[in-house]
Amino acid sequence: MSEKLKIKLSIADRVYPLTIDPAQEEGLRKAAKNIEQLAKKFEQNYAVRDKQDILAMCALQFASKIEQKGIEQTEGTKEAQERLRALDELVNSKLSLK
């Protein structure tokens, strides 16, 4: 069993102490950095000064990207299934001609 790692992440001018598996560190640090960058972008581009509103906008942005990827994957899967079905029908029709 691996040893836990204690780290501190800063998000929206607050420090969050976490105890994590070492394998999670890189992903968590990158996520915190992405949140900070997006929050700064929102602060600069919009007249929103409340950190809670900015964090809510960040959460919405990240969640919508995840949902959109899921939708695109579902659509891609459906298209692949339709192509496989058509290919299966073609193969079966060719096999039945012999």
Secondary structure, 3 states (H helix, E strand, C coil): CCCCEEEEEEECCEEEEEEECHHHHHHHHHHHHHHHHHHHHHHHHCCCCCHHHHHHHHHHHHHHHHHHHHHHHHHHHHHHHHHHHHHHHHHHHHHHHC
